[in-house]
Each structure stands twice: as C-alpha cells, then as structure tokens.
Amino acid sequence: MDAAALHRSEHQQFLDRYYGWSRSIYDVTRKYYLFGRDQAVAQLLEEPWRRLVEVGPGTGRNLKLLHAQRPEAQFGGVEASTAMLEVARSACPWAVLTEGFAEDAEYRDLLGAPPDRILFSYCLSMVQDPEGALAHARSQLAPGGEIVVVDFGGLGGLRGPAAPALRRWLEAFHVTPLPRGLLESHARSILEGPLGYYRIARISRP
Ligand SMILES: C[S@@+](CC[C@H](N)C(=O)[O-])C[C@H]1O[C@@H](n2cnc3c(N)ncnc32)[C@H](O)[C@@H]1O
C-alpha cells in the first residue's frame, strides 16, 4: 500500500471508529454546533436544479430536508465512512449513496448525468486534501452547475480562549477549519455567519 492509500485507509478507520459509536446521537448533538446548515439548504431550495450530490452526507439529514421539499429531484451521496453510509442508506432509500472519498469520487455518473449542485456540509474541513477535493468537484459539475460549501469560518468573532479551545477540540476529531483563501480564490459569493463561526460559499464550474 502506498503512503496516500495508507493515509486514506487510516482516515476511514478513524471515521468508522468515531461514527460507529456516535452515529446514534449525531443529529441531536450536531444541531448545537454545526450552524448554517439550514441556511445552506434554504439557499439551495431558492433555485431550480434537478440533480444534487452531497459529499459526506453523514446521517442524511440535509438530503432528507431537500428531498422533502423537492421530491421530484434526483439525490446522491458519496460517503467515506461505512458506519455513516449504513445510516444514510436507511434514512434516504430514494437516494443513490455510495462509498467514496471527496478527492476522487465519481460524481458525474452517480445519477446518470452530471450533478447541478454538489453540497459539502461540514465535510470539507474533514477531508485530507480540501483544495484537491474542491477542484475535483468543480470538474464534475453539469454546465451552469454550482458547489455549495457550508463549514467552519475563521472564528474571528470568538473572544479570548474560545477560538483556540474550539480549534483544539475540533482537531481531536480530525476537523481543520478551512485554510484562509481556499474558498475566496474560487467562490462567486461567500456569506459569513455570526462571529465568523461558519461560512456559506457558492462556487461555479471552472
Ligand atoms: C461533520 S460530518 C457532516 C455530515 C453532514 N454533511 C451534515 O451536515 O450533518 C462529515 C461527514 O463527512 C464524511 N467524510 C469525512 N471525510 C470524507 C472524505 N474524504 N470523503 C467523503 N466523506 C468524508 C464523514 O464520514 C461524515 O459523514
């Protein structure tokens, strides 16, 4: 096994260990700190599209919200954790869900045609190569398609030890807030959440 494959397999093992025990309490606990997700879902629902793929759908909570409002659309998901994939498959039987990694998953053929929207909701901060994952997703969009990213921001509005403490806590769970400039260099718009806690970026095809 080469170094990249070993790194990936370690990442997957970590995800399966972590989500293996926490997946049953995931949705209840995450509503207290994965802010901005409902806003990103609402933004998506303001526009017409027919095919959407979520990268790292977790329990499928975003896909369920989107499907409830747009049942005629096609939904797909690519998930690195087999433990989470099991949950998402049972929650979203109408979606095409597959195991894969954000850096090189095949999004174009998942729904029979390239997706109009690719959603990264608190996933990009967990992937090992966020720059590569974004470039890859952009290359797989349908013409006129868009990527929507919602994830931790720079945390600039958190005072005193709050921001470093939050960063350390996130690090323990293999979460790294996105490097400054990553979204700026590609996004056509970025919405900053309160206190710099989260950001919602819209990124078009290259
Ligand atoms: C913090 S959870 C977010 C889940 C969901 N998107 C949400 O908003 O609730 C991150 C998800 O991304 C998945 N993930 C982490 N690294 C990944 C990668 N390289 N490729 C695909 N999925 C990944 C995790 O297994 C997990 O399900």
PDBQT file of the ligand as one rigid body, heavy atoms in Angstrom, charges set to zero:
ROOT
HETATM    1  C1  LIG A 301     -19.237  16.502  10.213  1.00  0.00    +0.000 C 
HETATM    2  S1  LIG A 301     -19.965  15.260   9.243  1.00  0.00    +0.000 S 
HETATM    3  C2  LIG A 301     -21.223  16.185   8.348  1.00  0.00    +0.000 C 
HETATM    4  C3  LIG A 301     -22.365  15.304   7.899  1.00  0.00    +0.000 C 
HETATM    5  C4  LIG A 301     -23.464  16.040   7.117  1.00  0.00    +0.000 C 
HETATM    6  N1  LIG A 301     -22.928  16.577   5.888  1.00  0.00    +0.000 N 
HETATM    7  C5  LIG A 301     -24.100  17.113   7.940  1.00  0.00    +0.000 C 
HETATM    8  O1  LIG A 301     -24.115  18.281   7.539  1.00  0.00    +0.000 OA
HETATM    9  O2  LIG A 301     -24.654  16.769   9.003  1.00  0.00    +0.000 OA
HETATM   10  C6  LIG A 301     -18.732  14.963   7.985  1.00  0.00    +0.000 C 
HETATM   11  C7  LIG A 301     -19.057  13.783   7.105  1.00  0.00    +0.000 C 
HETATM   12  O3  LIG A 301     -18.086  13.742   6.057  1.00  0.00    +0.000 OA
HETATM   13  C8  LIG A 301     -17.612  12.391   5.927  1.00  0.00    +0.000 C 
HETATM   14  N2  LIG A 301     -16.242  12.446   5.383  1.00  0.00    +0.000 N 
HETATM   15  C9  LIG A 301     -15.100  12.751   6.048  1.00  0.00    +0.000 A 
HETATM   16  N3  LIG A 301     -14.053  12.707   5.207  1.00  0.00    +0.000 NA
HETATM   17  C10 LIG A 301     -14.549  12.406   3.978  1.00  0.00    +0.000 A 
HETATM   18  C11 LIG A 301     -13.971  12.236   2.688  1.00  0.00    +0.000 A 
HETATM   19  N4  LIG A 301     -12.645  12.381   2.483  1.00  0.00    +0.000 N 
HETATM   20  N5  LIG A 301     -14.782  11.925   1.648  1.00  0.00    +0.000 NA
HETATM   21  C12 LIG A 301     -16.122  11.769   1.834  1.00  0.00    +0.000 A 
HETATM   22  N6  LIG A 301     -16.722  11.903   3.031  1.00  0.00    +0.000 NA
HETATM   23  C13 LIG A 301     -15.956  12.231   4.096  1.00  0.00    +0.000 A 
HETATM   24  C14 LIG A 301     -17.701  11.839   7.337  1.00  0.00    +0.000 C 
HETATM   25  O4  LIG A 301     -17.689  10.430   7.361  1.00  0.00    +0.000 OA
HETATM   26  C15 LIG A 301     -19.014  12.440   7.809  1.00  0.00    +0.000 C 
HETATM   27  O5  LIG A 301     -20.115  11.668   7.442  1.00  0.00    +0.000 OA
ENDROOT
TORSDOF 0
